[in-house]
Amino acid sequence: MKADLSRRLFLKGAGLAAVGVGFHPSSLLVRAAQAAGSGTQVLVQVFLRGGADGLNQVVPFGDPDYYDLRGDIALPRPGSAGAVVSLDGYFGLHPELAPLLPLWQERRLAILPAVGNDSLSRSHFDAQDFMESGTPGVKTTADGWLDRGIARIPGTEVTQAVAFASILPRSFLGGEPVLVAQDLATFDLHARNWRAEAETLLRAMYEPRADAFGQVGRETFSAIQTLADSPAIDAGPANGAVYPAAVVGSSMRQAAAVIKAGLGTRCVFVNVTGGFDTHANQLVANTNDYRSLGAALAAFAVDLGPRLDDVVVMVDTEFGRTASVNGSAGTDHGAAHCMLAFGGRVRGGRMVGGWPGLSRNALHEGRDLAFAVDYRDAFQEIARGQLGVTDSLFPGYSPGPGPGIL
């Protein structure tokens, strides 16, 4: 077994995973910013698992075919009750995403209405795997695209990646160290009534070793102490930001705390699950999910304040939904999805990448929105701008200059 994989399995099996790191954090968190010579910009990926419907997320109310295709789940035109929030007279936000309107008006939010790849498939599992590995149609890729990105940043001994998820995301699978947690407030040894003894025993197990396993143990305890000593981790949101009482709210609040703490983190992954798989009763599910999502993203921007200048957030999903409403007032697995990008370096206040339209001739396989931007081009452009990665992160594919997000 390769060392990079065996060290992960060893750590998990030996019990250190109980501290709240899915795998190994670094002993040099506090020096990450100095070690990472490519800069201090941060990339945050918010992944909406379940296939979020881009056509009711950012609504093409100006497309002449939208209302015919969508029927009873079409959102009203601007000016009506429960209406779309107009952006440019053609596209508009779902009303529960209205908190993002100031970012659009400040030209810090860009929207790519048709992102995808025809090889992603309609299976949740396969589409997520293909997107996170960065190799659509190929199931044998061993690592994730974000792992490859982090590997190319100077400062290889520093944990620069954080994931707010229950398990290591596929995007980070590989040899790079990743801090995986759901709640940093409980980032500690889970040994009730015998923590001191547990730490003594585990230190004795790991610290004498000169190999990779010993390094993992030492880094883990150092990370625990580093986070415990960082006042920004426990501090409340800044600038009057109010996060929703939902998992996405907690994750975005903690993502902001990590960035404000100045620990050198360069990449944050936020896993979001919910009612995005809207085969039935879509309007209710969208209202619930987008209410929390919109509030969390807006609060994150307010919380960071000027620090948002060094951050780019990209919000995406594994695929979109069918263009037509089904018989259960929902939509089925589709193709192209809508991607949001906001932050200091984003050329916002713009729809980016083109719009294929919803005419029957334009639909992919006669049923789905076609993609205008390959997701790999969008991901690569943001990774290049935020992480300083110039070579391709996608095996077998040479991304172009990008659709012009940054």
C-alpha positions in Angstrom: 0.0 0.0 0.0 1.3 3.4 -0.9 2.6 5.4 2.1 0.2 8.4 1.6 -2.8 6.1 1.7 -1.6 3.8 4.4 -0.8 6.7 6.8 -4.4 7.8 6.5 -5.8 4.4 7.2 -3.3 4.0 10.1 -4.3 7.2 11.6 -8.0 6.4 11.4 -7.5 2.9 12.8 -5.3 4.0 15.7 -7.9 6.3 17.0 -6.6 9.7 16.3 -9.5 10.3 13.9 -11.6 10.8 17.1 -10.1 14.3 17.5 -12.2 15.5 14.7 -9.6 15.5 11.9 -10.7 13.1 9.2 -7.1 12.7 8.3 -3.9 14.5 9.3 -3.5 18.2 10.0 -0.1 19.9 10.1 2.2 21.0 12.9 2.9 24.3 11.2 -0.5 25.8 10.7 0.5 29.1 12.1 3.4 29.4 9.6 1.4 28.4 6.6 1.0 31.9 5.2 4.8 32.4 5.2 5.5 29.0 3.8 3.0 29.2 1.0 5.0 31.4 -1.4 2.2 31.7 -4.0 0.2 34.0 -1.8 -2.5 34.1 0.8 -5.6 34.0 -1.4 -8.2 31.4 -0.4 -10.5 29.3 -2.5 -13.7 28.2 -1.0 -15.8 25.5 -2.8 -19.4 25.1 -1.6 -20.7 21.8 -3.1 -24.5 21.4 -3.2 -25.0 17.6 -3.3 -28.1 16.3 -4.9 -28.2 18.1 -8.2 -29.5 21.6 -7.5 -31.8 23.0 -10.1 -30.1 25.9 -11.8 -33.1 27.0 -13.7 -35.0 27.9 -10.5 -31.9 29.0 -8.7 -31.0 31.7 -11.2 -34.1 32.0 -13.3 -34.0 32.8 -17.1 -37.3 34.6 -16.9 -36.5 36.4 -20.1 -36.2 33.1 -22.1 -39.4 32.7 -24.1 -39.4 28.9 -23.4 -38.9 29.0 -19.6 -42.6 29.4 -18.6 -43.8 26.8 -21.1 -41.3 24.2 -19.9 -41.6 24.9 -16.2 -45.4 25.0 -15.9 -46.6 25.2 -12.2 -43.0 25.3 -10.8 -42.0 28.4 -12.8 -41.2 31.4 -10.6 -43.2 34.6 -11.3 -41.6 37.4 -13.2 -40.3 40.3 -11.3 -43.0 42.6 -9.8 -45.3 39.7 -8.8 -45.8 38.1 -5.4 -43.0 35.6 -4.6 -41.3 36.8 -7.8 -37.8 36.4 -9.1 -35.3 39.1 -8.1 -34.2 40.6 -11.4 -30.5 40.9 -12.0 -30.3 42.2 -15.6 -33.8 42.1 -17.0 -33.4 38.5 -18.3 -32.0 36.5 -15.4 -33.1 36.8 -11.8 -32.4 35.2 -8.4 -34.7 32.8 -6.6 -36.4 35.1 -4.0 -34.7 33.2 -1.2 -31.4 34.1 -2.7 -32.1 37.8 -2.5 -29.5 38.3 0.2 -26.9 37.8 -2.6 -28.2 40.8 -4.5 -25.9 43.3 -2.9 -22.9 41.2 -4.0 -24.2 41.4 -7.6 -24.7 45.1 -7.3 -21.2 45.6 -5.9 -19.9 43.6 -8.9 -18.5 40.9 -6.7 -20.9 38.1 -7.7 -20.7 36.5 -11.2 -23.0 33.8 -12.4 -22.3 31.0 -14.9 -25.8 29.8 -15.9 -24.7 26.8 -17.9 -21.8 24.8 -16.6 -21.2 21.1 -17.0 -19.8 18.3 -19.1 -21.7 15.7 -21.2 -19.7 12.8 -19.6 -20.8 13.6 -16.0 -23.8 11.2 -16.2 -27.2 11.4 -14.5 -26.2 9.3 -11.5 -25.5 11.3 -8.4 -22.7 9.0 -7.3 -21.0 8.9 -10.7 -21.5 12.6 -11.5 -20.0 13.6 -8.1 -17.1 11.3 -8.5 -16.4 12.5 -12.0 -16.6 16.2 -11.0 -14.5 15.8 -7.9 -11.9 13.7 -9.5 -11.9 16.1 -12.5 -12.0 13.2 -15.0 -15.5 12.9 -16.4 -16.3 9.5 -17.6 -13.2 7.9 -16.0 -13.7 5.9 -12.8 -10.1 4.9 -12.2 -8.7 8.3 -11.1 -7.1 7.8 -7.7 -7.0 11.4 -6.4 -9.2 14.5 -6.4 -8.8 17.8 -8.3 -8.4 19.8 -5.1 -5.7 17.4 -3.8 -3.8 17.9 -7.0 -4.2 21.7 -6.6 -3.0 21.7 -3.0 0.0 19.6 -3.9 1.2 22.3 -6.3 1.3 25.0 -3.7 4.6 25.7 -2.0 4.8 24.7 1.7 4.1 21.0 1.4 4.5 20.4 5.1 1.7 22.7 6.0 -1.9 21.8 6.1 -3.5 24.3 3.8 -6.8 22.5 3.2 -9.9 22.3 5.4 -13.1 20.5 4.7 -16.3 21.0 6.7 -17.9 17.6 6.1 -18.5 14.3 7.9 -15.8 12.4 5.8 -13.0 13.4 3.5 -14.5 14.8 0.3 -13.6 13.0 -2.9 -12.1 16.3 -4.2 -9.4 16.1 -1.5 -8.7 12.3 -1.9 -5.0 11.8 -2.3 -1.7 12.3 -0.5 -2.1 15.9 0.8 -3.0 16.5 4.4 -6.6 17.8 5.0 -8.3 18.9 8.2 -11.8 17.4 8.1 -14.3 18.5 10.7 -17.9 19.4 11.3 -17.4 21.4 14.4 -14.1 23.0 15.3 -15.4 23.7 18.8 -15.1 20.0 19.6 -11.8 19.6 17.8 -10.1 17.6 20.6 -9.5 14.1 21.9 -12.9 12.5 22.5 -11.9 10.7 25.7 -14.4 11.7 28.4 -13.0 11.6 31.9 -9.6 10.3 30.7 -8.4 12.8 28.2 -5.0 13.4 29.8 -4.3 9.7 29.9 -5.4 9.3 26.3 -3.1 12.1 25.2 -0.2 10.6 27.1 -0.7 7.1 25.5 -1.2 8.4 22.0 1.8 10.7 22.2 3.9 7.8 23.4 2.6 5.8 20.4 3.4 8.4 17.8 6.1 10.8 18.9 9.1 8.4 19.0 8.5 7.3 15.5 10.7 8.9 12.7 8.5 7.8 9.9 5.3 9.2 8.3 3.1 7.8 11.0 5.0 9.6 13.7 4.8 12.8 11.8 1.0 12.4 11.5 0.6 12.0 15.2 2.8 15.0 16.0 1.0 17.2 13.5 -2.4 16.2 14.9 -1.5 17.2 18.4 0.1 20.4 17.2 -3.1 21.2 15.2 -5.3 20.6 18.3 -3.2 23.1 20.2 -3.0 25.6 17.4 -6.8 25.8 17.1 -7.2 25.9 20.8 -4.8 28.8 21.0 -6.5 30.8 18.2 -9.0 33.3 19.6 -10.5 33.8 16.1 -11.8 30.3 16.1 -14.0 30.9 19.1 -14.9 34.5 18.3 -18.3 35.3 17.0 -19.1 36.6 13.6 -17.8 40.1 12.8 -19.6 43.2 11.3 -23.0 42.2 12.5 -23.1 39.0 10.3 -25.9 36.7 11.2 -25.8 33.1 10.1 -28.8 30.9 9.7 -29.4 28.0 12.2 -28.6 25.4 9.7 -25.7 23.1 8.9 -24.7 25.3 5.9 -24.8 28.3 8.3 -22.5 26.6 10.8 -20.1 25.5 8.1 -19.8 28.9 6.5 -19.4 30.6 9.9 -16.5 28.2 10.7 -15.0 28.7 7.2 -14.9 32.4 7.9 -13.4 31.9 11.3 -10.6 29.8 9.9 -9.8 32.5 7.3 -9.9 35.3 9.9 -7.7 33.3 12.2 -4.8 33.6 9.7 -3.7 30.0 10.0 -2.6 29.9 6.4 -5.5 27.8 5.0 -5.6 28.2 1.2 -8.5 25.9 0.3 -11.8 25.3 2.1 -14.5 22.8 1.1 -18.0 23.1 2.4 -20.3 20.1 1.9 -24.0 20.9 1.7 -26.7 18.4 1.6 -30.5 19.0 1.5 -33.5 18.8 -0.7 -31.8 19.6 -4.0 -32.9 16.2 -5.5 -36.3 17.7 -6.3 -38.2 14.9 -8.0 -41.4 16.1 -6.4 -42.8 19.3 -4.6 -39.8 21.3 -5.8 -41.0 24.7 -4.9 -41.2 23.9 -1.2 -37.8 22.2 -1.2 -36.1 25.1 -3.0 -37.6 27.6 -0.7 -36.2 25.8 2.3 -32.8 25.1 0.9 -32.2 28.4 -0.7 -33.3 30.4 2.3 -30.5 28.8 4.4 -28.0 28.9 1.5 -28.6 32.5 0.6 -28.4 33.7 4.2 -25.3 31.7 4.9 -23.4 33.0 1.8 -24.4 36.6 2.5 -23.4 36.3 6.1 -20.0 34.9 5.1 -19.3 37.9 2.9 -20.4 40.3 5.7 -18.4 38.5 8.3 -15.2 38.6 6.3 -15.5 42.3 5.5 -12.3 43.5 3.7 -10.8 40.0 4.0 -13.2 38.9 1.2 -10.8 40.7 -1.2 -8.5 37.6 -0.8 -11.3 35.0 -1.1 -13.2 33.5 -4.0 -16.2 31.3 -3.2 -17.6 29.0 -5.9 -20.9 27.3 -5.5 -21.7 24.3 -7.7 -23.4 21.0 -7.8 -23.0 17.7 -9.7 -25.6 18.3 -12.4 -28.8 20.4 -13.0 -32.3 19.2 -13.5 -34.5 18.6 -16.5 -35.8 21.6 -18.3 -39.5 20.4 -18.1 -41.5 20.0 -15.0 -42.5 16.3 -14.3 -45.9 15.0 -13.1 -45.0 15.4 -9.4 -44.3 19.1 -9.5 -40.6 18.5 -9.6 -37.7 17.8 -12.0 -35.5 14.9 -12.7 -31.7 14.5 -13.1 -30.4 16.7 -15.9 -27.2 18.1 -17.3 -25.9 21.6 -17.1 -26.1 23.5 -13.8 -25.7 27.0 -12.5 -22.5 28.0 -10.8 -22.1 31.1 -8.6 -18.7 32.8 -7.9 -18.2 35.7 -5.6 -15.3 37.4 -3.9 -12.8 40.2 -4.2 -11.2 39.1 -7.5 -14.4 38.1 -9.2 -15.5 40.3 -12.2 -19.0 40.4 -10.9 -22.3 41.9 -11.9 -22.2 39.7 -15.0 -23.5 36.5 -16.5 -20.5 34.6 -17.6 -20.0 31.9 -20.3 -23.0 32.3 -22.5 -26.5 31.0 -22.5 -27.5 28.1 -24.8 -31.2 28.8 -24.4 -34.2 26.5 -23.7 -35.6 26.0 -27.2 -36.2 22.4 -28.1 -33.4 22.4 -30.6 -31.0 23.8 -28.0 -31.7 21.3 -25.2 -29.2 18.5 -24.5 -30.8 15.2 -25.6 -34.0 17.1 -26.0 -34.6 17.4 -22.3 -31.8 19.3 -20.5 -30.1 22.6 -20.5 -26.9 22.2 -22.5 -23.6 23.3 -21.0 -21.8 26.4 -22.4 -18.7 26.2 -20.0 -16.9 23.0 -19.2 -16.6 22.9 -15.4 -12.9 22.1 -15.7 -12.2 25.4 -17.4 -14.1 27.3 -14.6 -12.3 25.3 -11.8 -8.9 25.8 -13.4 -9.3 29.5 -13.9 -10.2 30.0 -10.2 -7.4 27.7 -9.0 -5.0 29.6 -11.2 -6.1 32.9 -9.8 -6.4 31.9 -6.1 -3.9 29.1 -5.7 -1.3 30.2 -8.3 -1.6 26.8 -10.1 -0.7 27.2 -13.7 -0.5 23.6 -15.0 -3.6 21.6 -15.6 -5.3 19.9 -12.6 -7.3 17.7 -14.9 -5.6 14.6 -16.4 -6.1 14.2 -20.1 -7.5 17.7 -20.5 -5.9 21.1 -21.3 -8.1 23.8 -19.9 -8.3 27.1 -21.8 -7.9 30.5 -20.3 -11.2 30.2 -18.6 -14.6 31.8 -19.1 -13.6 35.1 -17.5 -14.7 34.7 -13.9 -11.7 36.6 -12.4 
